[in-house]
Amino acid sequence: MSEAAADSHDSAPPSDPVELIVPYIPVVLPLAGAVLIFLLAFIAVYMA
C-alpha cells in the first residue's frame, strides 16, 4: 500500500450537514407547524 492510502484511514470522516440539523428538529418542527396553523387560521378569518 502507498503512504497516501494509509493516511486516508487516519482522518476523521467528513461531517454530514444533516447530522448538524437533526438535534434542532424537535424544536423547529412544532414551531413551523404552529406558524402554519396560525397562517391558515388568519387566511380563513380574512376570507370569511
N, C-alpha and C positions, 0 to 999 in steps of 0.2 A: 504494500500500500504506500501511497505517496504521503508526504508530510501534510499536504493540504487536506486530504481526506481524513486524516486523524484529527486535525484541528476542528473540522466541522462538527464532530461529535461533542466537543467540549463546550461549545457555545450554547447559550440558552435558546429554547425555541422562540420563534418570533411571536410577539404579543398579538393576540386576536382582538380586534376592535369590539367584537360582540361581547367578549368576556368583560370588557370595561363598562358596558352598558347594563349588563344583567343585574347588578346589585340595585340599580335605580328603578327597575321595573315595578316592584310593589308600591312605590310612591307615585311614579309618573302615570301608571295605567289608571288608577282610580281618579286622579286629578283630571286626566284627559276625559274620562267618562263623565265626570261632574260638569266640566265645561261644555261638553257635547249636549248633555241633558239640558243645561241652562240655555244654551243657544236654541235648541229645538223648542223649548217652552216659550222662549221670548218670541220666536217666529210665530208660534201658534197663537199667542196672545195678540201679537201685532196684526196678524191676518184676520182675527175674529172681529 
